[in-house]
Amino acid sequence: MPYATPVFRSRQASARLSVLACLVLTVATWLPGSAFAFETTAPTAFMKDFGTGRVLYEKSADLEIEPASLAKLMTVAVIFDELAAGRITRDQTFEVSENAWRTGGANSGGSTMFLPLGSMVSVDDLIHGIIIQSGNDATIVAAEGIAGSVDAFADMMNAKAREIGLTHSQFGNSSGLPHPDSHVTMRDLVTLAEYLIRTYPEDYAIFSQEAFTFNGINQKNRNPLLGLGADGLKTGHTRAAGYGLVASAKANGRRIVFALSRMGSADERAREAKRMMDYGLQDFEEVSLVKAGETIASASVRGGVSDSVPLEASETVSLLVPTGSLADAEKIVTDNGPVEAPVAKGQRLGWLQIKSGDQTIRDIPLHAAEAVEQTSFLSRIGGTIVDHLTWRSNETQE
């Protein structure tokens, strides 16, 4: 990563400042106003950096739209919660009802797991059928098996939505099929995806499986970004909602999560999703400004057993910035030296300012890395006499 050699300047002429270590950069927000231009044809979109929580892109992110199969992410979240709570097990089986068979089965015209009427299906198979095959019938079987009815399961979905902070989304059923009470936003769907990734990392791996075979029928995962860098999550489509996608991808230690919808075709969805993924992963970099406990400089001490004290940052500070935007960054240390002993470990003694041009990016407090005790009374008297004689000598020379 290109990065200019750190430049340290003291704003206090009386301070004896020694730079003991260069900063190694790590990161948490980009330089305001400098984000690279990006646009998408998707009418609504939202993207975040998973590690820092920084918004990388948004376009009509709070527009409420029909969820289509993107609602199945909440269905899966509820199922995972029920498993974690021990209320159901993976090998537990549920019966395929006539409602599930007619509404979401082979003759329904939508995505289906092709579950035979009256058959018993395990929770584990239903999970794979929902995530990979996007089976509407699988979501109905799971809803009825867990809650007794689709309506009761929808209540569980909405309770979970409120719990994890979805503010503009509501679910009328488990499948995402058209329902007057169903709507989501791209911002909320990203929050939901983050919940799944963070809370159920082992189960999240199912989203990256490229195919699943059940009852002799093999179906491929519909996510167009698998194999291109993404490792989840879900596509969706209805005539009213258009083509949508919630996805996550990881590269160089960073993960992004994004959602986009209302596109006119599967091809447009694949193209715009790839563009957004590349933008989020390639056009930003993590830069560590300072690490906790890293010695930055030293400040002079008067009347102490040591004539200086190392300064350190008490916490790691990192930023997420457009690639290369901090190449000319300057680091300026301002200390309070010379400070009078005693100095307590952790005592704030200065600041590290990160600047790029005329813009201040971050002010980071610096603290004493160790304690400095006072010298004895006689030593302090002697030091005062030496200081006085030095001052008189300088005055005579002038």
Contacts in CASP RR format, 6 or more apart in sequence:
PFRMAT RR
TARGET T0000
AUTHOR 0000-0000-0000
METHOD contacts of the structure
MODEL  1
MPYATPVFRSRQASARLSVLACLVLTVATWLPGSAFAFETTAPTAFMKDF
GTGRVLYEKSADLEIEPASLAKLMTVAVIFDELAAGRITRDQTFEVSENA
WRTGGANSGGSTMFLPLGSMVSVDDLIHGIIIQSGNDATIVAAEGIAGSV
DAFADMMNAKAREIGLTHSQFGNSSGLPHPDSHVTMRDLVTLAEYLIRTY
PEDYAIFSQEAFTFNGINQKNRNPLLGLGADGLKTGHTRAAGYGLVASAK
ANGRRIVFALSRMGSADERAREAKRMMDYGLQDFEEVSLVKAGETIASAS
VRGGVSDSVPLEASETVSLLVPTGSLADAEKIVTDNGPVEAPVAKGQRLG
WLQIKSGDQTIRDIPLHAAEAVEQTSFLSRIGGTIVDHLTWRSNETQE
1 25 0 8 1.000
1 285 0 8 1.000
1 287 0 8 1.000
1 324 0 8 1.000
2 324 0 8 1.000
2 327 0 8 1.000
3 25 0 8 1.000
3 287 0 8 1.000
3 326 0 8 1.000
3 327 0 8 1.000
3 329 0 8 1.000
4 327 0 8 1.000
4 328 0 8 1.000
4 329 0 8 1.000
5 22 0 8 1.000
6 22 0 8 1.000
6 23 0 8 1.000
6 329 0 8 1.000
6 330 0 8 1.000
6 331 0 8 1.000
7 330 0 8 1.000
7 331 0 8 1.000
7 332 0 8 1.000
8 17 0 8 1.000
8 19 0 8 1.000
8 297 0 8 1.000
8 331 0 8 1.000
8 332 0 8 1.000
8 333 0 8 1.000
9 330 0 8 1.000
9 332 0 8 1.000
9 333 0 8 1.000
10 17 0 8 1.000
10 332 0 8 1.000
10 333 0 8 1.000
10 334 0 8 1.000
10 335 0 8 1.000
11 332 0 8 1.000
11 334 0 8 1.000
12 334 0 8 1.000
12 335 0 8 1.000
12 336 0 8 1.000
12 337 0 8 1.000
14 337 0 8 1.000
14 338 0 8 1.000
15 299 0 8 1.000
15 300 0 8 1.000
15 335 0 8 1.000
15 336 0 8 1.000
15 337 0 8 1.000
15 338 0 8 1.000
16 298 0 8 1.000
16 299 0 8 1.000
16 300 0 8 1.000
16 308 0 8 1.000
16 337 0 8 1.000
16 338 0 8 1.000
17 297 0 8 1.000
17 298 0 8 1.000
17 299 0 8 1.000
17 333 0 8 1.000
17 335 0 8 1.000
18 297 0 8 1.000
18 298 0 8 1.000
18 308 0 8 1.000
19 296 0 8 1.000
19 297 0 8 1.000
19 333 0 8 1.000
20 295 0 8 1.000
20 296 0 8 1.000
20 297 0 8 1.000
20 298 0 8 1.000
20 310 0 8 1.000
21 294 0 8 1.000
21 295 0 8 1.000
21 296 0 8 1.000
23 288 0 8 1.000
23 289 0 8 1.000
23 290 0 8 1.000
23 294 0 8 1.000
23 296 0 8 1.000
23 331 0 8 1.000
24 288 0 8 1.000
24 291 0 8 1.000
24 294 0 8 1.000
25 287 0 8 1.000
25 288 0 8 1.000
25 289 0 8 1.000
25 318 0 8 1.000
25 326 0 8 1.000
26 286 0 8 1.000
26 287 0 8 1.000
26 288 0 8 1.000
26 289 0 8 1.000
26 291 0 8 1.000
26 316 0 8 1.000
26 318 0 8 1.000
27 52 0 8 1.000
27 285 0 8 1.000
27 286 0 8 1.000
27 287 0 8 1.000
27 288 0 8 1.000
27 289 0 8 1.000
27 318 0 8 1.000
27 319 0 8 1.000
27 320 0 8 1.000
27 321 0 8 1.000
28 52 0 8 1.000
28 54 0 8 1.000
28 317 0 8 1.000
28 318 0 8 1.000
28 319 0 8 1.000
28 320 0 8 1.000
29 52 0 8 1.000
29 54 0 8 1.000
29 319 0 8 1.000
29 320 0 8 1.000
29 321 0 8 1.000
30 54 0 8 1.000
30 284 0 8 1.000
30 319 0 8 1.000
30 320 0 8 1.000
30 321 0 8 1.000
30 322 0 8 1.000
30 325 0 8 1.000
31 319 0 8 1.000
31 321 0 8 1.000
31 322 0 8 1.000
31 325 0 8 1.000
31 326 0 8 1.000
31 356 0 8 1.000
31 359 0 8 1.000
31 361 0 8 1.000
32 359 0 8 1.000
34 321 0 8 1.000
34 322 0 8 1.000
34 325 0 8 1.000
35 56 0 8 1.000
35 322 0 8 1.000
36 279 0 8 1.000
36 283 0 8 1.000
36 322 0 8 1.000
38 57 0 8 1.000
38 276 0 8 1.000
38 279 0 8 1.000
38 283 0 8 1.000
39 59 0 8 1.000
40 57 0 8 1.000
40 59 0 8 1.000
40 260 0 8 1.000
40 272 0 8 1.000
40 275 0 8 1.000
40 276 0 8 1.000
41 263 0 8 1.000
41 268 0 8 1.000
41 272 0 8 1.000
42 59 0 8 1.000
42 244 0 8 1.000
42 260 0 8 1.000
42 261 0 8 1.000
42 262 0 8 1.000
42 263 0 8 1.000
42 268 0 8 1.000
42 272 0 8 1.000
42 276 0 8 1.000
43 59 0 8 1.000
43 60 0 8 1.000
43 63 0 8 1.000
43 261 0 8 1.000
43 262 0 8 1.000
43 263 0 8 1.000
44 59 0 8 1.000
44 60 0 8 1.000
44 61 0 8 1.000
44 63 0 8 1.000
44 65 0 8 1.000
44 185 0 8 1.000
44 186 0 8 1.000
44 260 0 8 1.000
44 261 0 8 1.000
44 262 0 8 1.000
45 57 0 8 1.000
45 58 0 8 1.000
45 59 0 8 1.000
45 60 0 8 1.000
45 61 0 8 1.000
45 186 0 8 1.000
45 258 0 8 1.000
45 259 0 8 1.000
45 260 0 8 1.000
45 261 0 8 1.000
45 272 0 8 1.000
45 276 0 8 1.000
46 55 0 8 1.000
46 57 0 8 1.000
46 58 0 8 1.000
46 59 0 8 1.000
46 61 0 8 1.000
46 185 0 8 1.000
46 186 0 8 1.000
46 187 0 8 1.000
46 189 0 8 1.000
46 190 0 8 1.000
46 258 0 8 1.000
46 259 0 8 1.000
46 260 0 8 1.000
47 55 0 8 1.000
47 56 0 8 1.000
47 57 0 8 1.000
47 58 0 8 1.000
47 190 0 8 1.000
47 256 0 8 1.000
47 257 0 8 1.000
47 258 0 8 1.000
47 259 0 8 1.000
47 276 0 8 1.000
47 279 0 8 1.000
47 280 0 8 1.000
48 54 0 8 1.000
48 55 0 8 1.000
48 56 0 8 1.000
48 190 0 8 1.000
48 194 0 8 1.000
48 256 0 8 1.000
48 257 0 8 1.000
48 258 0 8 1.000
49 56 0 8 1.000
49 254 0 8 1.000
49 255 0 8 1.000
49 256 0 8 1.000
49 280 0 8 1.000
49 284 0 8 1.000
49 320 0 8 1.000
50 194 0 8 1.000
50 197 0 8 1.000
50 248 0 8 1.000
50 254 0 8 1.000
50 255 0 8 1.000
50 256 0 8 1.000
50 257 0 8 1.000
51 254 0 8 1.000
51 255 0 8 1.000
52 286 0 8 1.000
52 318 0 8 1.000
52 320 0 8 1.000
54 320 0 8 1.000
56 256 0 8 1.000
56 258 0 8 1.000
56 279 0 8 1.000
56 280 0 8 1.000
56 284 0 8 1.000
56 320 0 8 1.000
57 258 0 8 1.000
57 276 0 8 1.000
57 279 0 8 1.000
57 280 0 8 1.000
58 186 0 8 1.000
58 187 0 8 1.000
60 186 0 8 1.000
61 185 0 8 1.000
61 186 0 8 1.000
61 187 0 8 1.000
62 168 0 8 1.000
62 185 0 8 1.000
62 187 0 8 1.000
63 185 0 8 1.000
63 186 0 8 1.000
64 168 0 8 1.000
64 169 0 8 1.000
64 183 0 8 1.000
64 184 0 8 1.000
64 185 0 8 1.000
65 183 0 8 1.000
65 184 0 8 1.000
65 185 0 8 1.000
65 241 0 8 1.000
65 261 0 8 1.000
65 262 0 8 1.000
66 176 0 8 1.000
66 178 0 8 1.000
66 182 0 8 1.000
66 183 0 8 1.000
66 184 0 8 1.000
66 238 0 8 1.000
66 240 0 8 1.000
66 241 0 8 1.000
67 169 0 8 1.000
67 171 0 8 1.000
67 176 0 8 1.000
67 182 0 8 1.000
67 183 0 8 1.000
67 184 0 8 1.000
67 189 0 8 1.000
67 241 0 8 1.000
68 176 0 8 1.000
68 236 0 8 1.000
68 237 0 8 1.000
68 238 0 8 1.000
68 241 0 8 1.000
68 242 0 8 1.000
68 244 0 8 1.000
69 111 0 8 1.000
69 134 0 8 1.000
69 136 0 8 1.000
69 175 0 8 1.000
69 176 0 8 1.000
69 234 0 8 1.000
69 235 0 8 1.000
69 236 0 8 1.000
69 237 0 8 1.000
70 176 0 8 1.000
70 184 0 8 1.000
70 189 0 8 1.000
70 234 0 8 1.000
70 235 0 8 1.000
70 236 0 8 1.000
70 244 0 8 1.000
70 246 0 8 1.000
70 259 0 8 1.000
70 261 0 8 1.000
71 157 0 8 1.000
71 171 0 8 1.000
71 173 0 8 1.000
71 174 0 8 1.000
71 175 0 8 1.000
71 176 0 8 1.000
71 182 0 8 1.000
71 184 0 8 1.000
72 130 0 8 1.000
72 131 0 8 1.000
72 134 0 8 1.000
72 139 0 8 1.000
72 174 0 8 1.000
72 175 0 8 1.000
72 176 0 8 1.000
72 234 0 8 1.000
73 189 0 8 1.000
73 192 0 8 1.000
73 193 0 8 1.000
73 196 0 8 1.000
73 233 0 8 1.000
73 234 0 8 1.000
73 246 0 8 1.000
74 157 0 8 1.000
74 160 0 8 1.000
74 161 0 8 1.000
74 171 0 8 1.000
74 192 0 8 1.000
75 130 0 8 1.000
75 139 0 8 1.000
75 142 0 8 1.000
75 143 0 8 1.000
75 153 0 8 1.000
75 157 0 8 1.000
75 174 0 8 1.000
75 175 0 8 1.000
76 127 0 8 1.000
76 130 0 8 1.000
76 131 0 8 1.000
76 196 0 8 1.000
77 157 0 8 1.000
77 160 0 8 1.000
77 164 0 8 1.000
77 192 0 8 1.000
77 195 0 8 1.000
77 196 0 8 1.000
78 146 0 8 1.000
78 153 0 8 1.000
78 156 0 8 1.000
78 157 0 8 1.000
78 160 0 8 1.000
79 88 0 8 1.000
79 123 0 8 1.000
79 126 0 8 1.000
79 127 0 8 1.000
79 130 0 8 1.000
79 142 0 8 1.000
79 146 0 8 1.000
80 196 0 8 1.000
80 199 0 8 1.000
80 200 0 8 1.000
80 203 0 8 1.000
81 160 0 8 1.000
82 88 0 8 1.000
82 146 0 8 1.000
83 89 0 8 1.000
83 90 0 8 1.000
83 123 0 8 1.000
84 200 0 8 1.000
87 146 0 8 1.000
88 123 0 8 1.000
88 146 0 8 1.000
89 123 0 8 1.000
90 122 0 8 1.000
90 123 0 8 1.000
90 124 0 8 1.000
90 127 0 8 1.000
91 122 0 8 1.000
91 123 0 8 1.000
91 124 0 8 1.000
92 122 0 8 1.000
92 123 0 8 1.000
93 120 0 8 1.000
93 121 0 8 1.000
93 122 0 8 1.000
93 123 0 8 1.000
94 120 0 8 1.000
94 121 0 8 1.000
94 123 0 8 1.000
94 126 0 8 1.000
94 141 0 8 1.000
94 142 0 8 1.000
94 144 0 8 1.000
94 145 0 8 1.000
94 146 0 8 1.000
95 118 0 8 1.000
95 119 0 8 1.000
95 120 0 8 1.000
95 141 0 8 1.000
95 145 0 8 1.000
96 115 0 8 1.000
96 116 0 8 1.000
96 117 0 8 1.000
96 118 0 8 1.000
96 119 0 8 1.000
96 120 0 8 1.000
96 121 0 8 1.000
96 137 0 8 1.000
96 141 0 8 1.000
97 118 0 8 1.000
97 140 0 8 1.000
97 141 0 8 1.000
97 144 0 8 1.000
98 117 0 8 1.000
99 140 0 8 1.000
99 144 0 8 1.000
99 150 0 8 1.000
100 115 0 8 1.000
100 137 0 8 1.000
100 140 0 8 1.000
100 141 0 8 1.000
100 144 0 8 1.000
101 115 0 8 1.000
101 116 0 8 1.000
101 117 0 8 1.000
101 118 0 8 1.000
101 137 0 8 1.000
102 108 0 8 1.000
103 136 0 8 1.000
103 137 0 8 1.000
103 140 0 8 1.000
103 175 0 8 1.000
103 177 0 8 1.000
104 110 0 8 1.000
104 112 0 8 1.000
104 135 0 8 1.000
104 136 0 8 1.000
104 137 0 8 1.000
104 140 0 8 1.000
104 175 0 8 1.000
104 177 0 8 1.000
105 112 0 8 1.000
105 113 0 8 1.000
105 114 0 8 1.000
105 115 0 8 1.000
105 136 0 8 1.000
105 137 0 8 1.000
106 112 0 8 1.000
106 114 0 8 1.000
108 136 0 8 1.000
108 137 0 8 1.000
110 136 0 8 1.000
111 133 0 8 1.000
111 134 0 8 1.000
111 135 0 8 1.000
111 136 0 8 1.000
111 222 0 8 1.000
112 133 0 8 1.000
112 135 0 8 1.000
112 136 0 8 1.000
112 137 0 8 1.000
113 126 0 8 1.000
113 129 0 8 1.000
113 130 0 8 1.000
113 133 0 8 1.000
113 135 0 8 1.000
113 137 0 8 1.000
113 138 0 8 1.000
113 214 0 8 1.000
114 137 0 8 1.000
114 214 0 8 1.000
114 215 0 8 1.000
114 217 0 8 1.000
115 121 0 8 1.000
115 137 0 8 1.000
115 138 0 8 1.000
115 141 0 8 1.000
115 215 0 8 1.000
116 215 0 8 1.000
121 138 0 8 1.000
121 141 0 8 1.000
123 142 0 8 1.000
125 214 0 8 1.000
126 138 0 8 1.000
126 141 0 8 1.000
126 142 0 8 1.000
127 203 0 8 1.000
127 206 0 8 1.000
128 206 0 8 1.000
128 209 0 8 1.000
128 212 0 8 1.000
128 214 0 8 1.000
129 135 0 8 1.000
129 138 0 8 1.000
129 212 0 8 1.000
129 214 0 8 1.000
130 138 0 8 1.000
130 139 0 8 1.000
130 142 0 8 1.000
131 206 0 8 1.000
131 207 0 8 1.000
131 209 0 8 1.000
131 234 0 8 1.000
132 206 0 8 1.000
132 209 0 8 1.000
132 211 0 8 1.000
132 212 0 8 1.000
132 219 0 8 1.000
132 221 0 8 1.000
133 212 0 8 1.000
133 214 0 8 1.000
133 219 0 8 1.000
134 222 0 8 1.000
134 234 0 8 1.000
134 235 0 8 1.000
134 236 0 8 1.000
135 175 0 8 1.000
136 175 0 8 1.000
136 176 0 8 1.000
136 177 0 8 1.000
139 173 0 8 1.000
139 174 0 8 1.000
139 175 0 8 1.000
139 176 0 8 1.000
140 150 0 8 1.000
140 174 0 8 1.000
140 175 0 8 1.000
142 153 0 8 1.000
142 174 0 8 1.000
143 149 0 8 1.000
143 150 0 8 1.000
143 152 0 8 1.000
143 153 0 8 1.000
143 154 0 8 1.000
143 173 0 8 1.000
143 174 0 8 1.000
144 150 0 8 1.000
144 153 0 8 1.000
146 153 0 8 1.000
146 156 0 8 1.000
147 153 0 8 1.000
147 155 0 8 1.000
147 156 0 8 1.000
150 173 0 8 1.000
150 174 0 8 1.000
151 172 0 8 1.000
151 173 0 8 1.000
153 174 0 8 1.000
154 171 0 8 1.000
154 172 0 8 1.000
154 173 0 8 1.000
154 174 0 8 1.000
154 181 0 8 1.000
157 171 0 8 1.000
157 172 0 8 1.000
157 174 0 8 1.000
158 170 0 8 1.000
158 171 0 8 1.000
158 172 0 8 1.000
161 169 0 8 1.000
161 170 0 8 1.000
161 171 0 8 1.000
161 188 0 8 1.000
161 192 0 8 1.000
164 191 0 8 1.000
164 192 0 8 1.000
164 195 0 8 1.000
165 188 0 8 1.000
165 191 0 8 1.000
166 184 0 8 1.000
166 188 0 8 1.000
166 191 0 8 1.000
166 192 0 8 1.000
167 188 0 8 1.000
168 183 0 8 1.000
168 184 0 8 1.000
168 185 0 8 1.000
168 187 0 8 1.000
168 188 0 8 1.000
169 183 0 8 1.000
169 184 0 8 1.000
169 185 0 8 1.000
169 188 0 8 1.000
169 189 0 8 1.000
169 192 0 8 1.000
170 181 0 8 1.000
170 182 0 8 1.000
170 183 0 8 1.000
170 184 0 8 1.000
171 181 0 8 1.000
171 182 0 8 1.000
172 179 0 8 1.000
172 181 0 8 1.000
172 182 0 8 1.000
173 179 0 8 1.000
173 182 0 8 1.000
176 182 0 8 1.000
176 238 0 8 1.000
177 238 0 8 1.000
178 238 0 8 1.000
178 240 0 8 1.000
186 259 0 8 1.000
186 260 0 8 1.000
186 261 0 8 1.000
187 259 0 8 1.000
189 246 0 8 1.000
189 259 0 8 1.000
190 246 0 8 1.000
190 257 0 8 1.000
190 258 0 8 1.000
190 259 0 8 1.000
192 246 0 8 1.000
193 233 0 8 1.000
193 246 0 8 1.000
193 248 0 8 1.000
193 257 0 8 1.000
193 259 0 8 1.000
194 257 0 8 1.000
196 203 0 8 1.000
196 204 0 8 1.000
196 233 0 8 1.000
197 204 0 8 1.000
197 248 0 8 1.000
197 255 0 8 1.000
197 257 0 8 1.000
204 231 0 8 1.000
204 232 0 8 1.000
205 231 0 8 1.000
207 223 0 8 1.000
207 231 0 8 1.000
207 232 0 8 1.000
207 233 0 8 1.000
207 234 0 8 1.000
208 226 0 8 1.000
208 231 0 8 1.000
208 232 0 8 1.000
209 221 0 8 1.000
210 220 0 8 1.000
210 221 0 8 1.000
210 226 0 8 1.000
210 227 0 8 1.000
211 218 0 8 1.000
211 219 0 8 1.000
211 220 0 8 1.000
211 221 0 8 1.000
212 218 0 8 1.000
212 219 0 8 1.000
212 221 0 8 1.000
213 219 0 8 1.000
222 235 0 8 1.000
222 236 0 8 1.000
223 230 0 8 1.000
223 232 0 8 1.000
223 233 0 8 1.000
223 234 0 8 1.000
223 235 0 8 1.000
223 245 0 8 1.000
223 247 0 8 1.000
224 235 0 8 1.000
224 245 0 8 1.000
224 266 0 8 1.000
224 269 0 8 1.000
224 270 0 8 1.000
224 273 0 8 1.000
224 274 0 8 1.000
225 232 0 8 1.000
225 245 0 8 1.000
225 247 0 8 1.000
225 249 0 8 1.000
225 270 0 8 1.000
225 273 0 8 1.000
225 274 0 8 1.000
225 277 0 8 1.000
226 232 0 8 1.000
228 274 0 8 1.000
228 277 0 8 1.000
229 249 0 8 1.000
229 250 0 8 1.000
229 251 0 8 1.000
229 277 0 8 1.000
230 247 0 8 1.000
230 248 0 8 1.000
230 249 0 8 1.000
230 277 0 8 1.000
231 248 0 8 1.000
231 249 0 8 1.000
231 250 0 8 1.000
232 247 0 8 1.000
232 248 0 8 1.000
233 246 0 8 1.000
233 247 0 8 1.000
233 248 0 8 1.000
234 245 0 8 1.000
234 246 0 8 1.000
235 243 0 8 1.000
235 244 0 8 1.000
235 245 0 8 1.000
235 269 0 8 1.000
236 243 0 8 1.000
236 244 0 8 1.000
236 245 0 8 1.000
236 261 0 8 1.000
237 243 0 8 1.000
237 244 0 8 1.000
237 266 0 8 1.000
241 261 0 8 1.000
241 262 0 8 1.000
242 261 0 8 1.000
242 262 0 8 1.000
242 263 0 8 1.000
242 264 0 8 1.000
243 261 0 8 1.000
243 262 0 8 1.000
243 263 0 8 1.000
243 264 0 8 1.000
243 265 0 8 1.000
243 266 0 8 1.000
243 268 0 8 1.000
243 269 0 8 1.000
244 259 0 8 1.000
244 260 0 8 1.000
244 261 0 8 1.000
244 262 0 8 1.000
244 263 0 8 1.000
244 269 0 8 1.000
245 259 0 8 1.000
245 260 0 8 1.000
245 261 0 8 1.000
245 269 0 8 1.000
245 273 0 8 1.000
246 257 0 8 1.000
246 258 0 8 1.000
246 259 0 8 1.000
247 257 0 8 1.000
247 258 0 8 1.000
247 259 0 8 1.000
247 273 0 8 1.000
247 277 0 8 1.000
248 255 0 8 1.000
248 256 0 8 1.000
248 257 0 8 1.000
248 258 0 8 1.000
249 255 0 8 1.000
249 256 0 8 1.000
249 277 0 8 1.000
249 281 0 8 1.000
250 256 0 8 1.000
251 281 0 8 1.000
252 281 0 8 1.000
252 285 0 8 1.000
253 286 0 8 1.000
254 281 0 8 1.000
254 284 0 8 1.000
254 286 0 8 1.000
256 277 0 8 1.000
256 280 0 8 1.000
256 281 0 8 1.000
258 273 0 8 1.000
258 276 0 8 1.000
258 277 0 8 1.000
258 280 0 8 1.000
260 269 0 8 1.000
260 272 0 8 1.000
260 273 0 8 1.000
260 276 0 8 1.000
263 269 0 8 1.000
263 272 0 8 1.000
282 323 0 8 1.000
283 322 0 8 1.000
283 323 0 8 1.000
284 320 0 8 1.000
284 321 0 8 1.000
284 322 0 8 1.000
284 323 0 8 1.000
285 320 0 8 1.000
285 321 0 8 1.000
285 322 0 8 1.000
285 323 0 8 1.000
285 324 0 8 1.000
286 318 0 8 1.000
286 319 0 8 1.000
286 320 0 8 1.000
287 318 0 8 1.000
287 319 0 8 1.000
287 320 0 8 1.000
287 321 0 8 1.000
287 326 0 8 1.000
288 316 0 8 1.000
288 317 0 8 1.000
288 318 0 8 1.000
289 317 0 8 1.000
289 318 0 8 1.000
289 319 0 8 1.000
289 354 0 8 1.000
289 361 0 8 1.000
289 362 0 8 1.000
289 364 0 8 1.000
290 296 0 8 1.000
290 313 0 8 1.000
290 316 0 8 1.000
290 317 0 8 1.000
290 352 0 8 1.000
290 364 0 8 1.000
291 313 0 8 1.000
291 316 0 8 1.000
292 313 0 8 1.000
292 314 0 8 1.000
292 315 0 8 1.000
292 316 0 8 1.000
293 312 0 8 1.000
293 313 0 8 1.000
293 314 0 8 1.000
293 369 0 8 1.000
294 312 0 8 1.000
294 313 0 8 1.000
295 310 0 8 1.000
295 311 0 8 1.000
295 312 0 8 1.000
295 369 0 8 1.000
296 311 0 8 1.000
296 312 0 8 1.000
296 313 0 8 1.000
296 333 0 8 1.000
296 352 0 8 1.000
296 366 0 8 1.000
297 310 0 8 1.000
297 311 0 8 1.000
297 333 0 8 1.000
297 335 0 8 1.000
297 366 0 8 1.000
298 308 0 8 1.000
298 309 0 8 1.000
298 310 0 8 1.000
298 311 0 8 1.000
299 308 0 8 1.000
299 309 0 8 1.000
299 311 0 8 1.000
299 335 0 8 1.000
299 336 0 8 1.000
299 337 0 8 1.000
299 338 0 8 1.000
299 339 0 8 1.000
299 349 0 8 1.000
299 350 0 8 1.000
300 307 0 8 1.000
300 308 0 8 1.000
300 337 0 8 1.000
300 338 0 8 1.000
300 339 0 8 1.000
301 307 0 8 1.000
301 308 0 8 1.000
301 309 0 8 1.000
301 337 0 8 1.000
301 338 0 8 1.000
301 339 0 8 1.000
301 340 0 8 1.000
301 341 0 8 1.000
301 343 0 8 1.000
301 372 0 8 1.000
302 338 0 8 1.000
302 339 0 8 1.000
302 340 0 8 1.000
302 341 0 8 1.000
303 340 0 8 1.000
303 341 0 8 1.000
303 374 0 8 1.000
303 375 0 8 1.000
303 379 0 8 1.000
303 380 0 8 1.000
303 383 0 8 1.000
304 341 0 8 1.000
304 342 0 8 1.000
304 343 0 8 1.000
304 372 0 8 1.000
304 373 0 8 1.000
304 374 0 8 1.000
304 375 0 8 1.000
305 341 0 8 1.000
305 372 0 8 1.000
305 373 0 8 1.000
305 374 0 8 1.000
305 375 0 8 1.000
306 372 0 8 1.000
309 339 0 8 1.000
309 343 0 8 1.000
309 349 0 8 1.000
309 368 0 8 1.000
309 369 0 8 1.000
309 370 0 8 1.000
309 372 0 8 1.000
310 368 0 8 1.000
310 369 0 8 1.000
310 370 0 8 1.000
311 333 0 8 1.000
311 335 0 8 1.000
311 349 0 8 1.000
311 350 0 8 1.000
311 366 0 8 1.000
311 367 0 8 1.000
311 368 0 8 1.000
311 369 0 8 1.000
312 366 0 8 1.000
312 367 0 8 1.000
312 368 0 8 1.000
312 369 0 8 1.000
313 352 0 8 1.000
313 364 0 8 1.000
313 365 0 8 1.000
313 366 0 8 1.000
313 367 0 8 1.000
314 346 0 8 1.000
314 365 0 8 1.000
314 367 0 8 1.000
317 362 0 8 1.000
317 364 0 8 1.000
319 326 0 8 1.000
319 361 0 8 1.000
319 362 0 8 1.000
325 356 0 8 1.000
326 356 0 8 1.000
326 361 0 8 1.000
328 356 0 8 1.000
328 357 0 8 1.000
329 354 0 8 1.000
329 355 0 8 1.000
329 356 0 8 1.000
329 361 0 8 1.000
330 354 0 8 1.000
330 355 0 8 1.000
330 356 0 8 1.000
330 357 0 8 1.000
331 352 0 8 1.000
331 353 0 8 1.000
331 354 0 8 1.000
331 355 0 8 1.000
332 352 0 8 1.000
332 353 0 8 1.000
332 355 0 8 1.000
333 350 0 8 1.000
333 351 0 8 1.000
333 352 0 8 1.000
333 353 0 8 1.000
333 366 0 8 1.000
334 350 0 8 1.000
334 351 0 8 1.000
334 353 0 8 1.000
335 349 0 8 1.000
335 350 0 8 1.000
335 366 0 8 1.000
336 349 0 8 1.000
336 350 0 8 1.000
337 349 0 8 1.000
339 349 0 8 1.000
341 372 0 8 1.000
341 373 0 8 1.000
341 374 0 8 1.000
341 375 0 8 1.000
342 371 0 8 1.000
342 372 0 8 1.000
342 373 0 8 1.000
342 374 0 8 1.000
343 349 0 8 1.000
343 368 0 8 1.000
343 371 0 8 1.000
343 372 0 8 1.000
344 368 0 8 1.000
344 371 0 8 1.000
345 368 0 8 1.000
345 369 0 8 1.000
345 370 0 8 1.000
345 371 0 8 1.000
346 367 0 8 1.000
346 368 0 8 1.000
346 369 0 8 1.000
347 367 0 8 1.000
347 368 0 8 1.000
348 365 0 8 1.000
348 366 0 8 1.000
348 367 0 8 1.000
349 366 0 8 1.000
349 367 0 8 1.000
349 368 0 8 1.000
350 365 0 8 1.000
350 366 0 8 1.000
351 363 0 8 1.000
351 364 0 8 1.000
351 365 0 8 1.000
351 366 0 8 1.000
352 363 0 8 1.000
352 364 0 8 1.000
352 365 0 8 1.000
352 366 0 8 1.000
353 360 0 8 1.000
353 362 0 8 1.000
353 363 0 8 1.000
353 364 0 8 1.000
354 360 0 8 1.000
354 361 0 8 1.000
354 362 0 8 1.000
354 363 0 8 1.000
354 364 0 8 1.000
355 361 0 8 1.000
374 380 0 8 1.000
END
